[in-house]
Amino acid sequence: MKITIKYCTVWNHLPRVVTLLNKILDEYKTNISNFELLPSVNGVFDVFIDGALVFSRKAINRMPNENEIEDLIASKM
């Protein structure tokens, strides 16, 4: 499974990305084959699983809730 996170550097989303990556690795390290982090602008916080967009901050106008991304990963396994 490949996880890609596109995040805004202007809004300083990197600390949230690092926290999320640590949680994902703790839970799913044996199932994750690749991580890709893509710096962006304009408040972007998008998460892709195997190339499919599963979360978009801009689409729903909020950041992910606690464990929301982990739950999305679990549902794809």
Residue pairs with C-beta under 8 A, 6 or more apart in sequence:
1 28
1 31
1 32
1 33
1 49
1 50
1 73
1 76
1 77
2 32
2 33
2 34
2 35
2 36
2 48
2 49
2 50
2 51
3 24
3 32
3 34
3 35
3 36
3 47
3 48
3 49
3 73
4 35
4 36
4 37
4 38
4 47
4 48
4 51
5 17
5 20
5 21
5 35
5 36
5 37
5 38
5 45
5 46
5 47
5 48
6 38
6 40
6 44
6 45
6 46
6 47
6 48
7 13
7 14
7 16
7 17
7 37
7 38
7 39
7 40
7 44
7 45
7 46
8 40
8 41
8 42
8 43
8 44
8 45
9 39
9 40
9 41
10 41
10 42
10 43
11 43
13 45
16 45
16 63
17 37
20 64
20 69
21 35
23 70
24 32
24 69
24 70
24 73
25 32
27 70
27 73
28 70
28 73
28 74
28 77
31 77
42 58
43 57
43 58
44 57
44 58
45 55
45 56
45 57
45 58
45 63
45 64
46 53
46 55
46 56
46 57
46 58
47 53
47 54
47 55
47 56
47 64
47 69
47 72
48 54
49 72
49 73
49 76
50 76
54 69
54 72
54 76
55 64
55 68
55 69
55 72
57 63
57 64
